[in-house]
Amino acid sequence: MQNVVENPVNVTNALPAPLWRRLTALLYDVFPLIGLWMITAFAYLFAVGRHYDPAHPEWGTRLGLQLALLAITIAYFVISWTRIGQTIGMRAWKLKLLREDGSKIGFLLALARFFLALASLAIAGIGFWWALADAQNRTLHDRICKTVMVRLL
């Protein structure tokens, strides 16, 4: 089997993704994540091997479950971004995440971008609002990571 090399997208001619389209794609991504979270929670609680009482959870069990849910969320975004440059929501809205030179992003860059975006959301979405004032509609985490989100035609 031959390796197929994907041609980089010319990001200078590509249309930048507006903030509303990015946020809508992110909303779409919540739906597959809900399914993944349910499977993860079931598997985790089954592995713990005891009844989980939400009214009186043990702190270790709760922390472990939260870490497992965070890990599956990280995996969803990082794998999607590094393999094809798109999550399910981004596919629906015809968006693609690329490096500034038009190539795919790597694992460490995707991981850094995820945590920067998460921090941005935690601080009232300040990094996302940045896109409203940016000439290229890039968020703060895109600027820091040197990535672009473009619209596919």
MODELLER restraints for C-alpha pairs under 7 A, 6 or more apart:
rsr = mdl.restraints
at = mdl.atoms
rsr.add(forms.Gaussian(group=physical.xy_distance, feature=features.Distance(at['CA:8:A'], at['CA:102:A']), mean=4.80, stdev=0.5))
rsr.add(forms.Gaussian(group=physical.xy_distance, feature=features.Distance(at['CA:8:A'], at['CA:103:A']), mean=4.95, stdev=0.5))
rsr.add(forms.Gaussian(group=physical.xy_distance, feature=features.Distance(at['CA:9:A'], at['CA:102:A']), mean=4.75, stdev=0.5))
rsr.add(forms.Gaussian(group=physical.xy_distance, feature=features.Distance(at['CA:9:A'], at['CA:103:A']), mean=6.95, stdev=0.5))
rsr.add(forms.Gaussian(group=physical.xy_distance, feature=features.Distance(at['CA:10:A'], at['CA:102:A']), mean=5.78, stdev=0.5))
rsr.add(forms.Gaussian(group=physical.xy_distance, feature=features.Distance(at['CA:11:A'], at['CA:100:A']), mean=6.88, stdev=0.5))
rsr.add(forms.Gaussian(group=physical.xy_distance, feature=features.Distance(at['CA:11:A'], at['CA:101:A']), mean=6.94, stdev=0.5))
rsr.add(forms.Gaussian(group=physical.xy_distance, feature=features.Distance(at['CA:11:A'], at['CA:102:A']), mean=5.61, stdev=0.5))
rsr.add(forms.Gaussian(group=physical.xy_distance, feature=features.Distance(at['CA:14:A'], at['CA:150:A']), mean=6.10, stdev=0.5))
rsr.add(forms.Gaussian(group=physical.xy_distance, feature=features.Distance(at['CA:14:A'], at['CA:151:A']), mean=6.83, stdev=0.5))
rsr.add(forms.Gaussian(group=physical.xy_distance, feature=features.Distance(at['CA:15:A'], at['CA:150:A']), mean=5.59, stdev=0.5))
rsr.add(forms.Gaussian(group=physical.xy_distance, feature=features.Distance(at['CA:15:A'], at['CA:151:A']), mean=5.38, stdev=0.5))
rsr.add(forms.Gaussian(group=physical.xy_distance, feature=features.Distance(at['CA:16:A'], at['CA:136:A']), mean=6.01, stdev=0.5))
rsr.add(forms.Gaussian(group=physical.xy_distance, feature=features.Distance(at['CA:16:A'], at['CA:137:A']), mean=6.09, stdev=0.5))
rsr.add(forms.Gaussian(group=physical.xy_distance, feature=features.Distance(at['CA:16:A'], at['CA:149:A']), mean=6.24, stdev=0.5))
rsr.add(forms.Gaussian(group=physical.xy_distance, feature=features.Distance(at['CA:16:A'], at['CA:150:A']), mean=4.57, stdev=0.5))
rsr.add(forms.Gaussian(group=physical.xy_distance, feature=features.Distance(at['CA:16:A'], at['CA:151:A']), mean=5.99, stdev=0.5))
rsr.add(forms.Gaussian(group=physical.xy_distance, feature=features.Distance(at['CA:17:A'], at['CA:95:A']), mean=6.92, stdev=0.5))
rsr.add(forms.Gaussian(group=physical.xy_distance, feature=features.Distance(at['CA:17:A'], at['CA:137:A']), mean=6.51, stdev=0.5))
rsr.add(forms.Gaussian(group=physical.xy_distance, feature=features.Distance(at['CA:17:A'], at['CA:149:A']), mean=5.69, stdev=0.5))
rsr.add(forms.Gaussian(group=physical.xy_distance, feature=features.Distance(at['CA:17:A'], at['CA:150:A']), mean=4.93, stdev=0.5))
rsr.add(forms.Gaussian(group=physical.xy_distance, feature=features.Distance(at['CA:17:A'], at['CA:151:A']), mean=5.31, stdev=0.5))
rsr.add(forms.Gaussian(group=physical.xy_distance, feature=features.Distance(at['CA:18:A'], at['CA:137:A']), mean=5.88, stdev=0.5))
rsr.add(forms.Gaussian(group=physical.xy_distance, feature=features.Distance(at['CA:19:A'], at['CA:131:A']), mean=6.37, stdev=0.5))
rsr.add(forms.Gaussian(group=physical.xy_distance, feature=features.Distance(at['CA:19:A'], at['CA:132:A']), mean=6.99, stdev=0.5))
rsr.add(forms.Gaussian(group=physical.xy_distance, feature=features.Distance(at['CA:19:A'], at['CA:137:A']), mean=6.89, stdev=0.5))
rsr.add(forms.Gaussian(group=physical.xy_distance, feature=features.Distance(at['CA:21:A'], at['CA:93:A']), mean=6.87, stdev=0.5))
rsr.add(forms.Gaussian(group=physical.xy_distance, feature=features.Distance(at['CA:25:A'], at['CA:89:A']), mean=4.22, stdev=0.5))
rsr.add(forms.Gaussian(group=physical.xy_distance, feature=features.Distance(at['CA:25:A'], at['CA:90:A']), mean=5.18, stdev=0.5))
rsr.add(forms.Gaussian(group=physical.xy_distance, feature=features.Distance(at['CA:25:A'], at['CA:93:A']), mean=6.15, stdev=0.5))
rsr.add(forms.Gaussian(group=physical.xy_distance, feature=features.Distance(at['CA:26:A'], at['CA:89:A']), mean=6.12, stdev=0.5))
rsr.add(forms.Gaussian(group=physical.xy_distance, feature=features.Distance(at['CA:28:A'], at['CA:89:A']), mean=4.73, stdev=0.5))
rsr.add(forms.Gaussian(group=physical.xy_distance, feature=features.Distance(at['CA:29:A'], at['CA:88:A']), mean=6.18, stdev=0.5))
rsr.add(forms.Gaussian(group=physical.xy_distance, feature=features.Distance(at['CA:29:A'], at['CA:89:A']), mean=4.91, stdev=0.5))
rsr.add(forms.Gaussian(group=physical.xy_distance, feature=features.Distance(at['CA:33:A'], at['CA:73:A']), mean=6.92, stdev=0.5))
rsr.add(forms.Gaussian(group=physical.xy_distance, feature=features.Distance(at['CA:37:A'], at['CA:69:A']), mean=5.95, stdev=0.5))
rsr.add(forms.Gaussian(group=physical.xy_distance, feature=features.Distance(at['CA:40:A'], at['CA:68:A']), mean=6.99, stdev=0.5))
rsr.add(forms.Gaussian(group=physical.xy_distance, feature=features.Distance(at['CA:40:A'], at['CA:69:A']), mean=6.65, stdev=0.5))
rsr.add(forms.Gaussian(group=physical.xy_distance, feature=features.Distance(at['CA:41:A'], at['CA:65:A']), mean=6.68, stdev=0.5))
rsr.add(forms.Gaussian(group=physical.xy_distance, feature=features.Distance(at['CA:44:A'], at['CA:65:A']), mean=6.62, stdev=0.5))
rsr.add(forms.Gaussian(group=physical.xy_distance, feature=features.Distance(at['CA:77:A'], at['CA:87:A']), mean=6.63, stdev=0.5))
rsr.add(forms.Gaussian(group=physical.xy_distance, feature=features.Distance(at['CA:78:A'], at['CA:107:A']), mean=6.74, stdev=0.5))
rsr.add(forms.Gaussian(group=physical.xy_distance, feature=features.Distance(at['CA:78:A'], at['CA:110:A']), mean=5.41, stdev=0.5))
rsr.add(forms.Gaussian(group=physical.xy_distance, feature=features.Distance(at['CA:78:A'], at['CA:111:A']), mean=6.17, stdev=0.5))
rsr.add(forms.Gaussian(group=physical.xy_distance, feature=features.Distance(at['CA:80:A'], at['CA:86:A']), mean=5.52, stdev=0.5))
rsr.add(forms.Gaussian(group=physical.xy_distance, feature=features.Distance(at['CA:80:A'], at['CA:87:A']), mean=5.11, stdev=0.5))
rsr.add(forms.Gaussian(group=physical.xy_distance, feature=features.Distance(at['CA:81:A'], at['CA:87:A']), mean=6.63, stdev=0.5))
rsr.add(forms.Gaussian(group=physical.xy_distance, feature=features.Distance(at['CA:81:A'], at['CA:97:A']), mean=6.67, stdev=0.5))
rsr.add(forms.Gaussian(group=physical.xy_distance, feature=features.Distance(at['CA:81:A'], at['CA:105:A']), mean=6.96, stdev=0.5))
rsr.add(forms.Gaussian(group=physical.xy_distance, feature=features.Distance(at['CA:81:A'], at['CA:110:A']), mean=6.67, stdev=0.5))
rsr.add(forms.Gaussian(group=physical.xy_distance, feature=features.Distance(at['CA:82:A'], at['CA:104:A']), mean=6.40, stdev=0.5))
rsr.add(forms.Gaussian(group=physical.xy_distance, feature=features.Distance(at['CA:82:A'], at['CA:105:A']), mean=5.56, stdev=0.5))
rsr.add(forms.Gaussian(group=physical.xy_distance, feature=features.Distance(at['CA:82:A'], at['CA:106:A']), mean=5.63, stdev=0.5))
rsr.add(forms.Gaussian(group=physical.xy_distance, feature=features.Distance(at['CA:82:A'], at['CA:107:A']), mean=6.21, stdev=0.5))
rsr.add(forms.Gaussian(group=physical.xy_distance, feature=features.Distance(at['CA:82:A'], at['CA:110:A']), mean=6.86, stdev=0.5))
rsr.add(forms.Gaussian(group=physical.xy_distance, feature=features.Distance(at['CA:85:A'], at['CA:96:A']), mean=5.42, stdev=0.5))
rsr.add(forms.Gaussian(group=physical.xy_distance, feature=features.Distance(at['CA:85:A'], at['CA:97:A']), mean=4.96, stdev=0.5))
rsr.add(forms.Gaussian(group=physical.xy_distance, feature=features.Distance(at['CA:85:A'], at['CA:98:A']), mean=6.51, stdev=0.5))
rsr.add(forms.Gaussian(group=physical.xy_distance, feature=features.Distance(at['CA:85:A'], at['CA:104:A']), mean=6.39, stdev=0.5))
rsr.add(forms.Gaussian(group=physical.xy_distance, feature=features.Distance(at['CA:86:A'], at['CA:95:A']), mean=6.86, stdev=0.5))
rsr.add(forms.Gaussian(group=physical.xy_distance, feature=features.Distance(at['CA:86:A'], at['CA:96:A']), mean=5.29, stdev=0.5))
rsr.add(forms.Gaussian(group=physical.xy_distance, feature=features.Distance(at['CA:86:A'], at['CA:97:A']), mean=6.36, stdev=0.5))
rsr.add(forms.Gaussian(group=physical.xy_distance, feature=features.Distance(at['CA:90:A'], at['CA:96:A']), mean=6.57, stdev=0.5))
rsr.add(forms.Gaussian(group=physical.xy_distance, feature=features.Distance(at['CA:94:A'], at['CA:151:A']), mean=5.75, stdev=0.5))
rsr.add(forms.Gaussian(group=physical.xy_distance, feature=features.Distance(at['CA:94:A'], at['CA:152:A']), mean=5.18, stdev=0.5))
rsr.add(forms.Gaussian(group=physical.xy_distance, feature=features.Distance(at['CA:95:A'], at['CA:149:A']), mean=6.51, stdev=0.5))
rsr.add(forms.Gaussian(group=physical.xy_distance, feature=features.Distance(at['CA:95:A'], at['CA:150:A']), mean=5.55, stdev=0.5))
rsr.add(forms.Gaussian(group=physical.xy_distance, feature=features.Distance(at['CA:95:A'], at['CA:151:A']), mean=4.65, stdev=0.5))
rsr.add(forms.Gaussian(group=physical.xy_distance, feature=features.Distance(at['CA:95:A'], at['CA:152:A']), mean=5.80, stdev=0.5))
rsr.add(forms.Gaussian(group=physical.xy_distance, feature=features.Distance(at['CA:96:A'], at['CA:149:A']), mean=5.50, stdev=0.5))
rsr.add(forms.Gaussian(group=physical.xy_distance, feature=features.Distance(at['CA:96:A'], at['CA:150:A']), mean=5.42, stdev=0.5))
rsr.add(forms.Gaussian(group=physical.xy_distance, feature=features.Distance(at['CA:96:A'], at['CA:151:A']), mean=6.54, stdev=0.5))
rsr.add(forms.Gaussian(group=physical.xy_distance, feature=features.Distance(at['CA:97:A'], at['CA:147:A']), mean=6.93, stdev=0.5))
rsr.add(forms.Gaussian(group=physical.xy_distance, feature=features.Distance(at['CA:97:A'], at['CA:148:A']), mean=5.82, stdev=0.5))
rsr.add(forms.Gaussian(group=physical.xy_distance, feature=features.Distance(at['CA:97:A'], at['CA:149:A']), mean=4.51, stdev=0.5))
rsr.add(forms.Gaussian(group=physical.xy_distance, feature=features.Distance(at['CA:97:A'], at['CA:150:A']), mean=6.60, stdev=0.5))
rsr.add(forms.Gaussian(group=physical.xy_distance, feature=features.Distance(at['CA:98:A'], at['CA:104:A']), mean=5.20, stdev=0.5))
rsr.add(forms.Gaussian(group=physical.xy_distance, feature=features.Distance(at['CA:98:A'], at['CA:105:A']), mean=5.95, stdev=0.5))
rsr.add(forms.Gaussian(group=physical.xy_distance, feature=features.Distance(at['CA:98:A'], at['CA:147:A']), mean=5.57, stdev=0.5))
rsr.add(forms.Gaussian(group=physical.xy_distance, feature=features.Distance(at['CA:98:A'], at['CA:148:A']), mean=5.40, stdev=0.5))
rsr.add(forms.Gaussian(group=physical.xy_distance, feature=features.Distance(at['CA:98:A'], at['CA:149:A']), mean=6.35, stdev=0.5))
rsr.add(forms.Gaussian(group=physical.xy_distance, feature=features.Distance(at['CA:99:A'], at['CA:105:A']), mean=5.72, stdev=0.5))
rsr.add(forms.Gaussian(group=physical.xy_distance, feature=features.Distance(at['CA:99:A'], at['CA:146:A']), mean=6.14, stdev=0.5))
rsr.add(forms.Gaussian(group=physical.xy_distance, feature=features.Distance(at['CA:99:A'], at['CA:147:A']), mean=4.28, stdev=0.5))
rsr.add(forms.Gaussian(group=physical.xy_distance, feature=features.Distance(at['CA:99:A'], at['CA:148:A']), mean=6.01, stdev=0.5))
rsr.add(forms.Gaussian(group=physical.xy_distance, feature=features.Distance(at['CA:100:A'], at['CA:146:A']), mean=5.80, stdev=0.5))
rsr.add(forms.Gaussian(group=physical.xy_distance, feature=features.Distance(at['CA:100:A'], at['CA:147:A']), mean=5.25, stdev=0.5))
rsr.add(forms.Gaussian(group=physical.xy_distance, feature=features.Distance(at['CA:100:A'], at['CA:148:A']), mean=5.99, stdev=0.5))
rsr.add(forms.Gaussian(group=physical.xy_distance, feature=features.Distance(at['CA:109:A'], at['CA:145:A']), mean=6.72, stdev=0.5))
rsr.add(forms.Gaussian(group=physical.xy_distance, feature=features.Distance(at['CA:113:A'], at['CA:141:A']), mean=5.99, stdev=0.5))
rsr.add(forms.Gaussian(group=physical.xy_distance, feature=features.Distance(at['CA:113:A'], at['CA:145:A']), mean=6.30, stdev=0.5))
rsr.add(forms.Gaussian(group=physical.xy_distance, feature=features.Distance(at['CA:116:A'], at['CA:141:A']), mean=5.64, stdev=0.5))
rsr.add(forms.Gaussian(group=physical.xy_distance, feature=features.Distance(at['CA:117:A'], at['CA:141:A']), mean=5.91, stdev=0.5))
rsr.add(forms.Gaussian(group=physical.xy_distance, feature=features.Distance(at['CA:120:A'], at['CA:126:A']), mean=5.61, stdev=0.5))
rsr.add(forms.Gaussian(group=physical.xy_distance, feature=features.Distance(at['CA:120:A'], at['CA:127:A']), mean=4.92, stdev=0.5))
rsr.add(forms.Gaussian(group=physical.xy_distance, feature=features.Distance(at['CA:120:A'], at['CA:128:A']), mean=6.92, stdev=0.5))
rsr.add(forms.Gaussian(group=physical.xy_distance, feature=features.Distance(at['CA:127:A'], at['CA:139:A']), mean=5.62, stdev=0.5))
rsr.add(forms.Gaussian(group=physical.xy_distance, feature=features.Distance(at['CA:127:A'], at['CA:140:A']), mean=4.61, stdev=0.5))
rsr.add(forms.Gaussian(group=physical.xy_distance, feature=features.Distance(at['CA:127:A'], at['CA:141:A']), mean=6.46, stdev=0.5))
rsr.add(forms.Gaussian(group=physical.xy_distance, feature=features.Distance(at['CA:128:A'], at['CA:139:A']), mean=5.08, stdev=0.5))
rsr.add(forms.Gaussian(group=physical.xy_distance, feature=features.Distance(at['CA:128:A'], at['CA:140:A']), mean=6.63, stdev=0.5))
rsr.add(forms.Gaussian(group=physical.xy_distance, feature=features.Distance(at['CA:130:A'], at['CA:139:A']), mean=5.36, stdev=0.5))
rsr.add(forms.Gaussian(group=physical.xy_distance, feature=features.Distance(at['CA:130:A'], at['CA:140:A']), mean=5.91, stdev=0.5))
rsr.add(forms.Gaussian(group=physical.xy_distance, feature=features.Distance(at['CA:131:A'], at['CA:137:A']), mean=4.45, stdev=0.5))
rsr.add(forms.Gaussian(group=physical.xy_distance, feature=features.Distance(at['CA:131:A'], at['CA:138:A']), mean=4.85, stdev=0.5))
rsr.add(forms.Gaussian(group=physical.xy_distance, feature=features.Distance(at['CA:131:A'], at['CA:139:A']), mean=4.58, stdev=0.5))
rsr.add(forms.Gaussian(group=physical.xy_distance, feature=features.Distance(at['CA:138:A'], at['CA:148:A']), mean=6.55, stdev=0.5))
rsr.add(forms.Gaussian(group=physical.xy_distance, feature=features.Distance(at['CA:142:A'], at['CA:148:A']), mean=6.03, stdev=0.5))
